Amino acid sequence: MGLPGPVLAGAGLMAAATVAGAWLARRRGGHREIWFAAAAGALLIIAGLHLLPDAWSAARAARIWAGLVPAAAVAAFTVANLATRLGCACQEHEQQASGVGAASALAAHRFLEGSAIALAGSVAVVVALAAHAFGEGLAAGALLRHRVAGWLAAMCVSPVLGAAAASAFAVPEAAEPVLLAVAAGILGQATWISLRAAFRGLRPARLLLSRPAAATSAAAILTTLAVHAAG
């Protein structure tokens, strides 16, 4: 059984955004922090104002313990954090990302992001993850010096595999709030990664008045309006 059309389109959008980001980094490498900041603003709103409230509502409707929602979100955040700590390219490590360990961590990270598309079933989530994927592509294009095409291929295939795995099983109604919380946790980790990349090197006194802060705020406002407009 193939992937649903919207899920496949979402994974395809992430792949296109990743390649576009890498291409832009090769052409113009001076504004990556702005793209990371914008991705962080969008992801924060999607996780905090869209997925988590929906998870709480679904938990009440299913009459399950509401504490499972934050527990699932924290667990997903932790798993994604462990994956990215092994060497995900979007963290902008000073040393070039290379080797089997970095490749495995990158694949795991994008696998989780792809599963978020299938679990959430939301256009807003797809758009937010595409924005993050663009930032990841920017970082990868700037950091990698060898086998760039292979890394980009891995980054593009992993979300498809994650979405396929999440779509392969029938989801009971009672599990919906937990799965939404898992998606929120994944987006929360992506937000943290984007913020670290956007504000790296800035002095604390300049954070609020910096261009990344303005980009984060603008993206958060626009995403809030989009979420409310979508109902």
N, C-alpha and C positions, 0 to 999 in steps of 0.2 A: 504494500500500500504506500503510495507516494505522499509527499508532504502536501498539506492544504495550500491552495494558491496564495492566500495572504501571508502565511508563514514563509513559503519559498520566496515570495517577493520581498519580505522583510530581510531574509538572509542575503538575498541578492543586493538589496540596497546597502546593507552593511559592507558587502564585498566591494561594491562600487565606491563607497565612501572611503574605504581603506586605501584602495588604489589611487583615488584622487588625492588623498592626503599625502601619500608617499610621493606622488608626482609633483605636487606643489612644493614639498620640502626640498626636492631636488632642484626646483626652479627658483624658489624664494624661501630662504630659511630663517628669516628674521622675525616672524610673527607667530610662532607656534604657541606661545603662551596665551595668546588671545583665543585661539581655537579651543585649547584645553579649558580655559575659563568659561567659555560659552557652553561647552559640553557639560561642565560641572553644574552650571546654573540650571540647565534643562533637566539633567538627571536628578538633581536634588528635589525639584518640584514634582517630577513624575513619581519618585519613590515616596515622598512625604505627603503629597496632597492627592495622589491618584491611587497608587497601589495599596498603601497601608489602610486608608479609610475604607476602600473596597473590601480589604481582608477583614477588617473589624465587622463591617456590615454582614458579610457572608458568614462569619463565625456566629453572629447572633441568630441569623436566619437558620443555620444548621444546628443551633443549640449545642455547640461544642465549647470547650473551655477556651475563653478568649486569650489566655496566657500562651497558647500555642502560637499565636500570631507573632508576638515579639521574639519568642524563642526560636521560631523558624527563621525569622529575619536575621537575628544575631548569628545563628548557625551558618546561614548562607554567606553572610558577610565574612565570617571567619574562614570558611573554606576558600572563598575567592581570594582572601588576603594571603592565605598560605600558598596558593597557586602563583600569585603575582610576585611574592617575595623571592621566588626562585629565579626571577630574571625576566619578567615581562618587559617588552620593549617600551611600553608606554610610561614606565617609571623614569626614563631618561638617565639610566646609569652612566657614569663617566666612562666606564670601560665598555667596549663594544659587546653587544649581546651576541653570543656565539656558543656553539656546543649543544650536546644532546639535552643537558639540563635546562638551558634556556628555551630550546625548542619545545620541550615537554610542558614547561610552565606556560608558554605562550599559547600552545594548543589548548591547555586546560582552561585558561582564562577565556578564550574566545568560545570554547565549548559551552561554558556557563552562560555567556552572553547570548548565545544562540538558543539555549534552553529557556532563557527569560522571554524571548519572543513567543515561543510556543506556549509557555505557562501563562503569560499575561494576556495574550490575545488582544493587544491594544495597539492601535496605530500610533498613539502618543509614545508608547514604549519603543516602537520600531524607530521612530524619528529621533528619539533621544539617544538610543544606542547607535544609530547611524552617525549622529554628531560625535559621539565618543569614538566610534571607529575611525572617523576622519582624523581626529586628534591622534589616535594610535598610529594611523598611517603616516601622519606628519612626523611623529617621533621615529618610527621605523625608518622612514626615508632619510632622516637626518643622521641616525645612529649607525645604521648598517653600511658596511663598505663592501662586503662580499656576499654572494648568494642572496641578493636582495629579492630576486624573483621567487626563489624557493620559500623564503620567509613570508612574502606576501601571499603566496599560494596557500601556505599553512594557515595564515590568518583568515583567509577567505573561506577555506573549506571547514575549519573547525566550527563556526557558527551553524553551518548546515547540518553537521553531524549532531551538534547539541540539540538543535530544533527537532531533528528526526528522532532522537532518543526520547525527548519529552513528548513527542506526538504519537509514539508507538504504543502507548498504554492508555486505556480508558481511565478517565479520572472520575472517581466517585464525587458526588456533590459535597459530601462532608469534607473532602480533601481540598476543595477550592480555596478556602481562606488560607490554608497552610502554603499552598503553591503560590498564591499571590504574595504572601509574605516572603517566600524564598526569592521570588523575582525582585521584590523590593530590596532585599539584602544584597543581591547581586548588583543592582543599580547603585546601592549605597557605596559599595566598594569601588565601583567605577567612578563615582563622584569623588571619593577620597583620592584616587589615583590622579584624576584630572586636576584637582585642586593643588596637589603637591607639585605637579608639573608646571602649572600656571604660575604659582607664586614662589617658585624656587629662586633663591638669590635676593629676594626683596627684603628690605629691613622692615621690622614690625611697624615702625612709625609711618611707613609709606603704603601699607597694605590697602587701607580703605580708600586711598586717593589714587591708586594705581590703575592703569589701563585694564589689567586682568580683573580687578574688582568691578570696574564699570561693565565689562563684558559679561561677567557672572550675573550681575544685577539685571542687565538688559535681557539676557537669555531667560532668567528666572521669571521676570515679569511677562515676557511674551509667552512662555510655556504655561504660566498660570492662566492667562487669558485663553489660550488654546484648550487647556483642560476643561475650563468652565464652559467654553463654547461647545465643546464636544459632549457635555453633559456627563 
